[in-house]
Amino acid sequence: MVADPAVAGGFQSGPCVYRTGAGFAVMGSFLAIFSAVLAGLLAVFTWPIRYLIRSIRYRRAFAKARIKRCVILGLDGMDPKLAEKFMDEGKLPTLDKLRKQGTFRPLATTIPSMSPVAWSSFQTGVNPGKHNIYDFLTRDKQTYAPKLSSTDIRGPRRMLKIGSLNLPIGKPDIRLLRKGKPFWVTLGENGIFSSILRVPITFPPEKFYGVSLSGMCVPDLRGSQGMFSLFTTQSPDQMEVTGGQYHHVQRNGNTITAELIGPDDPFHADGKPLTIKFSVIVQDDATATMKIGSEKITLKKDEYTDWIKVDFKAGFGVKVKGICKFLLQSTAPDFQLYVTPINIDPEKPVMPVTHPLVFATYLAKKQGSFATLGLAEDSWALNEKALPDEGFIQQCLELDEEREKMFFDSLDKVSKGLCVCVFDGTDRLQHTFWRDIDADHPAHDDAFDGRHVIEDLYKRMDDLVARTLKKCNGDNSMLMVISDHGFNTFRYGVDLNRWLEENGYLALKDNDREGKYLTTVDWSKTRAFAIGLSGIFLNIKGRESQGIVDPGDEADRLRTEIAEKLSGLAHDTQQNTPAIKSVYNALKLYNGPYKQNAPDLLAGYYPGYRASWETAVGQVTESVFHKNTKAWSGDHCIDASFVPGVLFSNRKIEAENPRLMDLGPTVLDLFGVNVPGYMDGKPLEVMSS
Amino acid sequence: MGMLARLISWLNAVGNGLFGLLNKPMTVLPAWLSLTLVSAVLGVLMLILFKYTSNQAAIGRVRDAIKANLLAMKLFKDNIPVVLKSQAKILLNAFLLLVFSLQPMLVMIIPFSLLLGQLGLWYQSRPLEVDEQAVVTMQLADSGTNPLPSVSLLPSGAARVVVGPIRVPSKRQIYWQIQARENGEHTLIFQVAGEQVRKELAVGDGLMPVSMTRPGLSIMDLVLHPAEKPFDESSSVQSIRIGYPDRRAKFTGTDIWIVTLFVISMLIAFLVKPFLNVKI
């Protein structure tokens, strides 16, 4: 058999030659197109079925709704008095427009007026006795040590031990300690979609019909609420400071090598943390190059890097993924490099920070890496002087920018339903720069008289509101701009434990005043103690592990006695200025199944005063009053009557004294959903647009 | 054209030496295994080349946008306008991905085309077996109405002429049917109007390079048939082709080998890309 000479020989692969070379191009695009078309077809063709199911299941969704969309822009800590002042001065044109055409009211906050408590009441529509959050911290009833009040994170229950290895079996146990049901869960049960971004006390995220990104109380990769690192050639007085760690590094010629400390090794019981080595080569006074993992980064003085991915290798091919930013502060004479707390990488989160889980990946792919840490603005680094003022302001601006991107994306994606987004920069910048606007503050520095950090912040927020309002125009959207509390100055800290000691309610072992976390307290002689920012607990038998106070009449009498004595506490060295306005008995103040978990007494301070830094961490000092010289110079942990939040809206709201806990019921009512009977908040009367 | 053809011819000569040397150890392996190994190496090489010739940052951004839109379709699936918009954005980004892949594609086309030519020598056809017959076609230069020159295939121990020469003046072609006689890499010698021209002949049953055509100075022919020195433009012979039989194998046969090469190299590239940190 003879092959046809015309076709035999010469392989017919002319076009094939290009196949392999072009393979990557075609494959990549093909996969993308294929996925898009498949997903699109699925979405389109299954839409009628899903629509039918949803229509039957949620046949009443939007049927009675008076609005199509509700947008709640949370500006944590925006103060009504400051806002009013700036509006009167013509500096906040958009908020002023809302004041004139819609609504502006002070918004009553919770007692105590703290973000975790207030935002919990906002989302559940109930008083703290029903949602169980009374402070950032509470005490461990066994050890008296402070612990986070909102979240309980524990390792997997079972571990397989092989020699020195500890292999976790199962997932870590992460529990949200906030009780009650957020109103967007109720909306979802009625077929109304919600996008909830960075609302405090939403970690771990709950399941509902919508998407959410958790806010305040999401830990960093090390499990703390934010642990910065400062690498310096200086020899710091102490290596461990509040909220961070100093690392002394040696300079070898132009090269500095160090280790970034990550989370504890999950496979070893010795608790040694995982680390990543990095090296920095100083180029000149203003630049350096850094090598960390496979990344090579140029560091520029006083400029944050982008979020850098850091993978901590834990063995067995397991990597714990985080992100952080670096800030080169100086190269000479001393080298100083600040590193933000290592955030959970949203692209591949080691803990759930969103609902559904892929929402974090979606956001990361959409806008790049972003901060996931609950308290992302590193005010501790500023307090401990690891960050200069400008560095902190820049950090807040960059975080707000990230938040804006996700907020405006949610406005684009959710045309019907609820959009909530909380911006924290307003809170952090007022906390840390109130010293600029209070000339009598111990940390005030005349050198910064021309600086307008807080005014600029309010103007920036006004611009944000303007852009949000633009997105809400003409589509039957209701916009509410709210804050959880206002602000005031914080000049002096009150050491409640010292006061309790002076008045015979608390005793120390060997007069030891160095120990933190109440470790030096003699519990056999202590009837009351303070921890956190507003609470006094009685040492009650059967409740506290070493309680000595009978839970019945004795406890009641003691509550009354301490409240009476402490109310009207005056600052002796400051012309007897009153420091405490009221002391609230939690059992009388709250109602609900969890009120027993509240501190027994809550101190309501006058402006200028707050629980001292030492009280917050359970340390007992030698004097009741302490000058606050830290950058953290403004606060709201005072009597709630002094620090209401704000309520702006593009619609008229007929209510003289609206409360934060009324907003959830109001939104339910606007969407025509029945307000659950357990809610303490009441729907506010909203006029049609 | 002449310059480029000569350049390709020179590159082919280098490639022949290099590839012959590199592929020598492969001759002891079965064709499918050697092709798998070659494809794997090629996949990694392409990946590395792609990494350094493409805009990785831009490709990363486009890929992220595609993934974000895919996730948006899942997350906001009840919102049909969002789904449709996301789909449109995916298609747009897929096109962008193609655009960003053009640069590395252009860089890769020349070396990989030459490489494919080399691989074609090994995997496209099999050598003749002893006693097996094949057609040899000589293409003569078009010189108007001049009659075909006198051409003969000189006798050799490698093959014997069974039929021919058969002359087809209209096509200016001359055919022989030959029968292989002895294993090995041989040379057929033709006497063309007093001039001797040569063509390689492969006879055997193992994996060996098979040059189907000794080409003229045509770019495409040079790329596809790199093994032998091309005929000059002035030569009265423009090409000599031997009709080797197809390889009859599942993965390495005629025209299938290139699919195998494509699939395996792509697969290896996709597997290796996370380790080499390449975005494709």
Chai-1 contact restraints between the chains, C-beta under 6 A:
chainA,res_idxA,chainB,res_idxB,connection_type,confidence,min_distance_angstrom,max_distance_angstrom,comment,restraint_id
A,V2,B,V135,contact,1.0,0.0,6.0,A-B,restraint_1
A,A3,B,G243,contact,1.0,0.0,6.0,A-B,restraint_2
A,P5,B,V135,contact,1.0,0.0,6.0,A-B,restraint_3
A,P5,B,T137,contact,1.0,0.0,6.0,A-B,restraint_4
A,P5,B,Y175,contact,1.0,0.0,6.0,A-B,restraint_5
A,A8,B,G243,contact,1.0,0.0,6.0,A-B,restraint_6
A,G9,B,M212,contact,1.0,0.0,6.0,A-B,restraint_7
A,G9,B,T213,contact,1.0,0.0,6.0,A-B,restraint_8
A,G9,B,R241,contact,1.0,0.0,6.0,A-B,restraint_9
A,G9,B,G243,contact,1.0,0.0,6.0,A-B,restraint_10
A,G10,B,M212,contact,1.0,0.0,6.0,A-B,restraint_11
A,G10,B,T213,contact,1.0,0.0,6.0,A-B,restraint_12
A,F11,B,G120,contact,1.0,0.0,6.0,A-B,restraint_13
A,F11,B,Q124,contact,1.0,0.0,6.0,A-B,restraint_14
A,S13,B,I258,contact,1.0,0.0,6.0,A-B,restraint_15
A,C16,B,I258,contact,1.0,0.0,6.0,A-B,restraint_16
A,V17,B,S113,contact,1.0,0.0,6.0,A-B,restraint_17
A,V17,B,L116,contact,1.0,0.0,6.0,A-B,restraint_18
A,R19,B,F262,contact,1.0,0.0,6.0,A-B,restraint_19
A,T20,B,F262,contact,1.0,0.0,6.0,A-B,restraint_20
A,G21,B,M105,contact,1.0,0.0,6.0,A-B,restraint_21
A,G21,B,M108,contact,1.0,0.0,6.0,A-B,restraint_22
A,G21,B,I109,contact,1.0,0.0,6.0,A-B,restraint_23
A,G21,B,F112,contact,1.0,0.0,6.0,A-B,restraint_24
A,A22,B,M105,contact,1.0,0.0,6.0,A-B,restraint_25
A,G23,B,M266,contact,1.0,0.0,6.0,A-B,restraint_26
A,F24,B,F50,contact,1.0,0.0,6.0,A-B,restraint_27
A,F24,B,S101,contact,1.0,0.0,6.0,A-B,restraint_28
A,F24,B,I280,contact,1.0,0.0,6.0,A-B,restraint_29
A,A25,B,L98,contact,1.0,0.0,6.0,A-B,restraint_30
A,A25,B,S101,contact,1.0,0.0,6.0,A-B,restraint_31
A,A25,B,M105,contact,1.0,0.0,6.0,A-B,restraint_32
A,G28,B,L97,contact,1.0,0.0,6.0,A-B,restraint_33
A,G28,B,I280,contact,1.0,0.0,6.0,A-B,restraint_34
A,S29,B,A94,contact,1.0,0.0,6.0,A-B,restraint_35
A,S29,B,L97,contact,1.0,0.0,6.0,A-B,restraint_36
A,S29,B,L98,contact,1.0,0.0,6.0,A-B,restraint_37
A,A32,B,I66,contact,1.0,0.0,6.0,A-B,restraint_38
A,A32,B,A94,contact,1.0,0.0,6.0,A-B,restraint_39
A,I33,B,A94,contact,1.0,0.0,6.0,A-B,restraint_40
A,S35,B,L70,contact,1.0,0.0,6.0,A-B,restraint_41
A,A36,B,Q87,contact,1.0,0.0,6.0,A-B,restraint_42
A,A36,B,I90,contact,1.0,0.0,6.0,A-B,restraint_43
A,A39,B,L70,contact,1.0,0.0,6.0,A-B,restraint_44
A,A39,B,M73,contact,1.0,0.0,6.0,A-B,restraint_45
A,G40,B,Q87,contact,1.0,0.0,6.0,A-B,restraint_46
A,A43,B,M73,contact,1.0,0.0,6.0,A-B,restraint_47
A,A43,B,K77,contact,1.0,0.0,6.0,A-B,restraint_48
A,A43,B,V83,contact,1.0,0.0,6.0,A-B,restraint_49
A,W47,B,I80,contact,1.0,0.0,6.0,A-B,restraint_50
A,V211,B,L75,contact,1.0,0.0,6.0,A-B,restraint_51
A,V358,B,L71,contact,1.0,0.0,6.0,A-B,restraint_52
A,Y362,B,A68,contact,1.0,0.0,6.0,A-B,restraint_53
A,Y362,B,L71,contact,1.0,0.0,6.0,A-B,restraint_54
A,Y362,B,L75,contact,1.0,0.0,6.0,A-B,restraint_55
A,K365,B,D64,contact,1.0,0.0,6.0,A-B,restraint_56
A,K365,B,K67,contact,1.0,0.0,6.0,A-B,restraint_57
A,K365,B,A68,contact,1.0,0.0,6.0,A-B,restraint_58
A,K366,B,A68,contact,1.0,0.0,6.0,A-B,restraint_59
A,K413,B,F76,contact,1.0,0.0,6.0,A-B,restraint_60
A,K413,B,V82,contact,1.0,0.0,6.0,A-B,restraint_61
